[in-house]
């Protein structure tokens, strides 16, 4: 055991103190420190994310490695770029992962990269350089608690719309992707990402994917076809042309999200109505729609340019607005111990609600 005087002498000579390992110690083979239920997590992801079988298969593999606790201890648990058009489930994937891994869909650190479009904004990640205001405090956009997670729960970080950040900001992430550490500019503090999932979203390749969907929709029954290798190659080429090779080389996976077609409309409608029903249940009501109402809503529900968000807007305008008027007339909050039923019927191109 060294004497305290020897330790003080080493510090005075500038010998750096050993780094503290904040990642939990490894467990024995067959044991796991993570508490999430693996089969239920995979099932929940498939319930929440529509029309992305390739991405779900990649996430299955990642969850297997995380649950088995055999990931490289000197790197982040997993890093991936989720690329594709708007409204196809990239951000929803991160929220679903946060829900199944931590119990809360909003329990992750989100960095909106479109706000870091200028070079000097790299200081928002690594802190102000020495000599500038705030350099000693080490302020950063990262939430240290959400990054680190805990012994049984991984942390999750989302870099949203990563292609809109400046090249200097992206270079600041290279060490994070490589060895799971980000040393702040002041030099007195570092953030540990080795117990963290690093996820990035991007709209790169969206035009090629949307063009493929438009062509494939001309052929009946081709809405759920696999992405042709030619289209996948075009998307990967655009991603590789935009990002530096050293950035791409540090990612574990690049996942291509396909655009959603008319075959996914019913599933997307059910997801939005399930979310609405969870809010209605707190008011003592439950919503059901007839088959004719589903068909009427589904005719123009999905706009291929905007994906699932167009379905969300349709539900807000065509379902929530008339339902709110119905509930206000019937009494918004039910005093009955059982849920009251609001049944939606399709008449003259709009929904009519009847209490049951």
C-alpha positions in Angstrom: 0.0 0.0 0.0 1.6 3.4 -1.0 2.0 6.1 1.6 -0.1 9.3 1.3 3.2 11.3 0.9 4.2 9.2 -2.1 0.8 9.7 -3.7 0.9 13.5 -3.1 4.4 13.5 -4.6 3.2 11.7 -7.8 0.4 14.2 -8.2 2.8 17.1 -7.7 5.0 15.7 -10.5 1.9 15.6 -12.8 1.4 11.8 -12.8 -2.2 11.3 -13.9 -4.5 9.6 -11.5 -5.9 6.2 -12.7 -9.2 6.3 -14.4 -12.2 5.1 -12.4 -14.1 2.3 -14.1 -17.8 3.2 -13.7 -19.1 0.3 -15.7 -20.4 -2.5 -13.5 -18.3 -5.6 -13.1 -18.9 -8.6 -15.4 -21.2 -11.4 -14.2 -20.7 -15.1 -14.5 -21.7 -16.9 -17.7 -25.4 -17.7 -17.7 -26.1 -14.8 -15.4 -27.1 -11.3 -16.3 -27.2 -8.0 -14.5 -29.9 -6.5 -16.8 -33.4 -6.9 -15.5 -35.5 -6.4 -18.7 -37.5 -9.4 -19.9 -35.9 -10.3 -23.3 -38.8 -12.1 -24.9 -41.3 -9.4 -23.8 -38.9 -6.7 -25.0 -38.7 -8.2 -28.5 -42.5 -8.6 -28.6 -43.1 -5.1 -27.5 -40.8 -3.7 -30.1 -42.7 -5.5 -32.9 -46.0 -4.2 -31.5 -44.8 -0.6 -31.6 -42.8 -0.5 -34.8 -44.6 -1.3 -38.0 -43.1 -2.5 -41.3 -39.4 -2.8 -40.4 -38.5 -6.5 -40.2 -34.8 -5.9 -41.0 -34.4 -3.3 -38.2 -36.3 -5.5 -35.7 -34.0 -8.5 -36.5 -30.9 -6.3 -35.9 -32.4 -5.1 -32.6 -33.0 -8.7 -31.6 -29.3 -9.4 -32.0 -28.3 -6.3 -30.1 -30.7 -7.1 -27.2 -29.3 -10.7 -27.0 -25.8 -9.4 -26.6 -26.8 -6.9 -24.0 -28.9 -9.3 -22.0 -26.0 -11.9 -22.1 -23.7 -9.1 -20.9 -20.9 -10.1 -23.2 -20.4 -6.7 -25.0 -16.9 -5.2 -25.2 -16.4 -3.5 -21.8 -14.3 -0.8 -23.3 -16.9 0.5 -25.8 -20.6 1.5 -25.7 -23.0 -1.4 -25.4 -24.3 -0.8 -28.9 -24.2 2.0 -31.5 -26.3 2.3 -34.6 -27.4 4.8 -37.3 -31.1 4.5 -38.1 -31.6 5.9 -41.6 -34.7 6.4 -43.8 -37.5 8.7 -44.7 -39.5 10.8 -42.2 -42.3 9.1 -40.3 -41.1 5.5 -40.6 -40.4 4.7 -36.9 -36.8 5.7 -36.2 -37.5 7.9 -33.2 -40.3 5.6 -32.2 -37.8 2.8 -32.0 -35.7 4.7 -29.5 -38.7 5.5 -27.4 -39.8 1.8 -27.5 -36.3 0.7 -26.5 -36.3 3.1 -23.6 -39.7 1.7 -22.5 -38.7 -1.9 -22.6 -35.2 -1.4 -21.1 -35.9 1.2 -18.4 -39.7 1.2 -18.0 -40.3 4.7 -19.3 -40.5 5.8 -22.9 -38.9 9.2 -22.2 -36.0 7.9 -20.1 -33.2 8.7 -22.5 -30.9 11.6 -23.3 -32.0 13.3 -26.5 -29.6 15.6 -28.4 -31.3 17.5 -31.3 -28.4 17.7 -33.7 -30.1 20.3 -36.0 -29.4 22.8 -33.2 -25.7 22.1 -33.5 -25.2 23.1 -37.1 -22.3 25.5 -36.6 -18.7 24.6 -35.8 -18.5 26.3 -32.4 -21.5 24.3 -31.1 -19.2 21.4 -30.5 -18.6 23.0 -27.1 -22.2 22.2 -26.3 -21.2 18.5 -26.1 -17.6 18.8 -24.6 -18.0 22.0 -22.7 -16.5 25.4 -23.2 -12.7 25.5 -23.9 -10.3 26.8 -21.2 -10.4 30.5 -20.9 -14.0 30.9 -22.0 -17.0 31.6 -19.8 -18.3 28.4 -18.2 -15.1 26.3 -18.9 -14.6 25.5 -15.2 -18.2 24.4 -14.7 -18.0 21.8 -17.5 -21.6 22.4 -18.7 -22.7 20.0 -21.5 -26.0 19.0 -23.2 -25.5 15.4 -22.0 -27.5 14.2 -18.9 -24.9 12.2 -17.0 -27.6 10.1 -15.1 -29.4 9.1 -18.3 -26.1 8.2 -20.0 -24.8 6.1 -17.2 -28.0 4.2 -16.3 -27.3 1.9 -13.4 -26.2 -1.7 -12.6 -29.3 -3.3 -14.0 -30.4 -0.7 -16.6 -28.5 0.6 -19.6 -28.4 4.3 -20.5 -29.7 5.4 -23.9 -28.6 8.5 -25.9 -30.4 9.6 -29.1 -28.6 11.9 -31.6 -31.6 13.0 -33.6 -31.1 14.1 -37.3 -27.4 13.6 -36.9 -26.6 14.6 -40.5 -27.6 18.2 -39.7 -24.8 18.7 -37.2 -21.6 20.4 -38.2 -18.5 18.2 -39.0 -16.8 19.5 -35.9 -19.6 18.2 -33.7 -19.5 14.8 -35.4 -15.7 14.6 -34.8 -16.3 15.2 -31.1 -18.2 11.9 -31.1 -15.4 9.8 -32.5 -13.9 9.0 -29.1 -17.4 8.3 -27.7 -18.0 5.7 -30.3 -14.5 4.2 -30.1 -13.8 3.9 -26.4 -17.0 5.1 -24.7 -15.5 8.2 -23.1 -15.9 12.0 -23.7 -13.5 14.2 -21.8 -14.8 17.6 -21.2 -12.7 20.6 -22.4 -11.8 21.7 -18.9 -10.0 18.3 -18.5 -11.2 17.7 -15.0 -14.2 15.5 -15.9 -15.2 12.9 -18.4 -18.5 11.2 -19.3 -18.7 7.4 -19.4 -20.8 5.9 -22.2 -19.7 2.2 -21.7 -23.1 1.3 -20.2 -25.0 3.1 -22.9 -26.8 2.5 -26.2 -25.9 5.2 -28.7 -28.5 5.7 -31.4 -28.6 8.2 -34.2 -31.3 9.0 -36.7 -30.9 10.4 -40.2 -33.1 11.1 -43.2 -30.3 10.3 -45.6 -31.5 7.9 -48.4 -35.1 8.9 -47.9 -35.6 10.0 -51.5 -34.3 6.7 -52.9 -36.5 4.7 -50.6 -39.6 6.7 -51.3 -38.9 6.4 -55.1 -38.7 2.6 -54.6 -42.0 2.5 -52.7 -43.7 4.5 -55.5 -42.4 2.1 -58.2 -43.3 -1.0 -56.2 -46.8 0.2 -55.4 -47.6 -0.1 -59.2 -47.5 -3.9 -58.7 -50.3 -5.5 -56.7 -49.1 -7.3 -53.6 -45.6 -5.8 -53.6 -46.2 -3.4 -50.7 -44.4 -5.6 -48.2 -41.6 -6.8 -50.6 -38.0 -6.8 -49.4 -35.8 -3.9 -50.2 -33.8 -4.7 -53.4 -30.1 -4.8 -53.0 -29.7 -2.1 -55.6 -31.8 0.3 -53.4 -29.9 -0.7 -50.2 -26.6 0.0 -52.0 -27.8 3.4 -53.1 -28.8 4.4 -49.6 -25.5 3.1 -48.2 -23.5 5.0 -50.8 -25.3 8.2 -49.9 -24.6 7.7 -46.2 -20.9 6.8 -46.9 -20.6 9.9 -49.1 -21.9 12.2 -46.4 -20.1 10.8 -43.2 -16.4 10.4 -42.9 -15.1 6.8 -43.1 -13.8 6.9 -39.5 -17.2 7.9 -38.3 -19.0 5.1 -40.1 -16.3 2.6 -39.2 -17.0 3.2 -35.5 -20.7 2.3 -35.7 -21.9 -1.2 -34.9 -24.8 -1.2 -37.4 -26.4 1.0 -40.1 -30.1 0.2 -40.2 -32.2 1.1 -43.3 -35.8 1.9 -42.5 -38.1 1.3 -45.4 -41.0 3.7 -46.2 -44.4 2.6 -45.1 -47.1 1.7 -47.7 -50.8 1.2 -47.8 -50.5 -2.4 -46.4 -49.4 -0.8 -43.0 -52.4 1.6 -42.7 -54.6 -0.6 -40.5 -51.7 -1.4 -38.1 -50.8 2.3 -37.8 -54.5 3.2 -37.2 -54.7 0.5 -34.4 -51.5 1.9 -32.7 -52.9 5.5 -32.7 -56.3 4.3 -31.4 -54.6 2.3 -28.7 -52.8 5.4 -27.5 -56.1 7.4 -27.6 -57.8 4.6 -25.6 -55.2 4.8 -22.9 -56.0 8.5 -22.4 -59.8 7.8 -22.6 -59.6 5.1 -19.9 -58.5 7.7 -17.4 -61.7 9.5 -18.2 -63.8 6.4 -17.8 -64.4 5.8 -21.5 -63.4 3.3 -24.1 -63.5 3.8 -27.9 -64.4 1.2 -30.6 -64.8 1.6 -34.3 -66.9 -0.5 -36.6 -65.4 -2.2 -39.6 -66.9 0.4 -41.9 -65.3 3.2 -39.8 -61.9 1.5 -40.1 -62.3 1.2 -43.8 -63.5 4.8 -44.2 -60.6 6.2 -42.1 -58.1 4.0 -43.9 -58.8 5.2 -47.4 -56.8 8.4 -47.1 -55.0 7.8 -43.8 -51.5 7.3 -45.0 -49.5 9.8 -47.0 -46.4 8.1 -48.2 -44.4 11.3 -48.0 -45.0 11.8 -44.3 -45.4 8.2 -43.1 -47.0 7.4 -39.7 -47.3 11.1 -38.7 -49.9 11.5 -41.4 -52.0 8.8 -39.7 -51.5 10.6 -36.3 -52.8 13.8 -37.9 -55.8 12.0 -39.3 -56.7 10.5 -35.9 -56.4 13.9 -34.3 -58.6 15.6 -36.9 -61.1 12.9 -37.9 -61.4 11.0 -34.6 -60.4 13.1 -31.6 -62.2 16.3 -32.6 -65.7 14.8 -33.1 -65.1 12.5 -30.1 -64.3 15.5 -27.9 -67.6 17.1 -28.9 -69.5 13.8 -28.1 -67.8 13.4 -24.7 -68.5 17.0 -23.7 -72.2 16.5 -24.5 -72.3 13.1 -22.7 -70.2 14.2 -19.8 -66.5 13.9 -20.2 -65.8 11.9 -17.0 -67.9 8.9 -16.3 -68.8 8.2 -12.7 -69.6 4.5 -13.4 -67.1 2.0 -12.0 -67.1 0.3 -15.5 -65.8 1.9 -18.7 -68.4 3.5 -20.8 -68.3 2.6 -24.5 -68.2 5.1 -27.3 -68.8 3.3 -30.6 -67.8 5.1 -33.8 -69.8 4.6 -37.0 -69.0 5.9 -40.5 -71.7 8.1 -42.0 -71.5 10.5 -44.9 -67.7 10.5 -44.8 -67.3 11.2 -41.1 -67.4 9.5 -37.7 -70.6 9.5 -35.6 -70.4 8.3 -32.0 -73.0 6.4 -30.0 -72.8 5.6 -26.3 -73.2 2.0 -25.4 
